[in-house]
Amino acid sequence: MNLLIDLKRIWDWAPHNAMTDLLRFRNRWVCVFREGAEHISPEGRIRILVSDDGICWTSSALLEIPEIDLRDPKISITPSGMLLLNAGGAFNPPASQRHQSFVWCSEDGTHWSAPQNIGDPNCWIWRVTWYKNIAYGVGYNTVEPFVVRLYASRDGIRFDRFVDNLFVEDFPNEATLAFQADGSALCLLRRDAGKATAMLGSAMPPYTTWSWKDLGLRIGGPNMQLLPDGRVIAAIRRYGKDPWTSLNLLDPAEATLTEFLALPSGGDTSYPGLCWHEDLLWVSYYSSHEQKTSVYLAKVKIPAIPGLNG
């Protein structure tokens, strides 16, 4: 079965175009990502693209903060119907602070508020996920002690510490949350020291007590999407001779990731955005497999695998 229904390169204007996210807002597509000279460079900016059909894309905004490298933008919709964009900012030397998390708000994807600090200095709130009118985000310390915290917010602007030490072993960092139909929460967490294998966390309300399972696999750029039938899709960077962007079925009970599609990708790649629309999974991601690091959009059919996650 051909699962990859369509694939397009949608942006390559900057020398390096990377770290994407994707959603639908008022019947339009919105894709966000970082532009810079290379993967790590002092002038990182956030580009916002919009599209009516997912084919023709136009730039609606470009966000930047002087002397700060803006990285890993993520976009969500608040309960009041606003766009909320969050990103990490890496301060250029010789600044005493290394990182700060920021948010911007917009009613239309074109006009954006001034950036506002969220969370604690040097704790990077990586992705914001809304559930029952509360925004949750896992932040990771970029200075010792290397731990991750769970933050919560009712307005997307003020994020308070909710769980101080969510996970502490082997430099935990990038994390994404998903909330299942029964109210349980899942956390897919990257680690980059020691065993350097991903962890899967789970918790029931009020999400203050978590249990963890080792997935036994190194990952990067994690994202999750719940399907209408209850299955969980995990999009990650997998590591081999050459890294690639990988789509997987996640089985929370067994703590396994089963790849069903390796997207055309390689080299500097991953950080996918996921959106379920008209019975297809729409995936934004970036890759350098065609030399220049560019942003791609894939439309994917999900295979039917009986007995896996329902």
Long-range contacts (C-beta under 8 A, 24 or more apart in sequence): 1-301, 1-303, 2-301, 3-260, 3-261, 3-300, 3-301, 3-302, 3-303, 4-261, 4-263, 4-264, 4-298, 4-299, 4-300, 5-280, 5-298, 5-299, 5-300, 5-301, 6-298, 6-299, 7-263, 7-264, 7-296, 7-297, 7-298, 7-299, 8-55, 8-296, 8-297, 9-290, 9-294, 9-295, 9-296, 10-49, 10-51, 10-57, 10-284, 10-295, 10-296, 10-297, 11-47, 11-49, 11-57, 11-294, 11-295, 12-292, 12-293, 12-294, 12-295, 14-47, 15-292, 15-293, 16-41, 16-268, 16-293, 17-47, 17-286, 17-293, 17-294, 17-295, 18-268, 18-271, 18-286, 18-293, 18-295, 19-71, 19-72, 19-73, 19-221, 19-271, 19-286, 20-271, 20-272, 20-273, 20-284, 20-285, 20-286, 20-295, 21-73, 21-74, 21-75, 21-271, 21-273, 21-284, 22-75, 22-273, 22-274, 22-275, 22-282, 22-283, 22-284, 22-297, 23-75, 23-76, 23-77, 23-273, 23-275, 24-275, 24-277, 25-77, 25-83, 25-109, 27-52, 28-52, 28-109, 29-53, 29-54, 29-57, 29-275, 29-282, 30-75, 30-83, 30-109, 31-57, 31-273, 31-284, 31-295, 31-297, 32-73, 32-74, 32-75, 32-85, 32-273, 33-73, 33-284, 33-286, 33-295, 34-70, 34-71, 34-72, 34-73, 34-87, 35-62, 36-69, 39-268, 39-293, 40-69, 40-90, 41-69, 42-67, 42-69, 42-92, 43-69, 44-68, 44-69, 44-70, 44-71, 44-90, 45-70, 46-70, 46-73, 46-85, 46-87, 48-85, 48-109, 48-110, 48-112, 50-109, 50-110, 54-282, 54-297, 54-299, 60-109, 60-110, 61-106, 61-109, 61-110, 61-111, 61-112, 63-104, 63-112, 63-115, 65-89, 65-102, 65-115, 67-91, 67-92, 67-95, 68-92, 68-100, 70-102, 72-124, 72-126, 72-174, 72-271, 74-126, 74-127, 74-128, 75-273, 76-128, 76-129, 76-130, 76-135, 76-156, 77-130, 78-105, 78-130, 78-135, 78-155, 78-156, 79-130, 79-133, 82-106, 82-107, 82-156, 83-107, 83-108, 83-109, 84-128, 84-135, 84-156, 85-112, 86-118, 86-125, 86-127, 86-128, 86-137, 88-124, 88-125, 88-126, 97-121, 97-122, 98-122, 98-142, 98-143, 99-123, 99-124, 99-142, 101-125, 101-139, 101-159, 103-128, 103-156, 103-157, 105-156, 105-157, 116-157, 118-151, 118-153, 118-157, 118-158, 118-159, 119-151, 119-159, 120-149, 120-161, 123-149, 124-173, 125-151, 125-159, 126-173, 126-174, 126-175, 126-176, 127-174, 127-175, 127-176, 127-177, 127-223, 128-153, 128-156, 129-176, 129-177, 129-178, 129-179, 131-177, 131-179, 131-185, 135-159, 136-162, 136-177, 136-185, 136-207, 137-177, 138-166, 138-175, 138-176, 138-177, 138-187, 138-189, 140-172, 140-173, 140-174, 140-175, 146-171, 146-172, 146-173, 146-193, 147-172, 148-172, 148-173, 148-175, 148-189, 150-207, 162-207, 162-208, 163-207, 163-208, 163-210, 166-201, 166-210, 167-199, 167-201, 167-210, 167-212, 169-194, 170-194, 170-195, 170-196, 172-199, 174-220, 174-221, 174-222, 175-222, 176-222, 176-223, 176-224, 177-224, 178-224, 178-225, 178-226, 178-232, 179-226, 180-226, 180-230, 180-232, 181-230, 186-224, 186-232, 186-250, 186-252, 188-219, 188-222, 188-223, 188-224, 188-234, 188-236, 188-250, 189-222, 190-219, 190-220, 190-221, 190-222, 198-222, 198-236, 200-250, 200-252, 200-255, 202-252, 213-255, 214-255, 215-255, 215-256, 215-257, 217-257, 219-257, 220-270, 220-271, 221-245, 221-270, 221-271, 221-272, 223-272, 223-273, 223-274, 224-250, 224-274, 225-274, 225-275, 225-276, 225-281, 227-276, 227-302, 228-276, 229-310, 230-309, 230-310, 231-302, 231-308, 231-309, 231-310, 232-309, 233-274, 233-281, 233-302, 235-272, 235-274, 235-283, 235-285, 236-270, 237-269, 237-270, 237-271, 238-262, 242-266, 242-267, 243-267, 243-268, 243-269, 243-270, 244-269, 245-269, 245-270, 245-272, 245-285, 245-287, 247-281, 247-283, 247-300, 249-305, 249-308, 249-309, 250-309, 251-308, 251-309, 252-309, 258-305, 258-308, 260-302, 260-303, 260-305, 261-300, 263-287, 263-296, 263-298, 264-289, 264-296, 265-289, 265-296, 267-293, 268-293
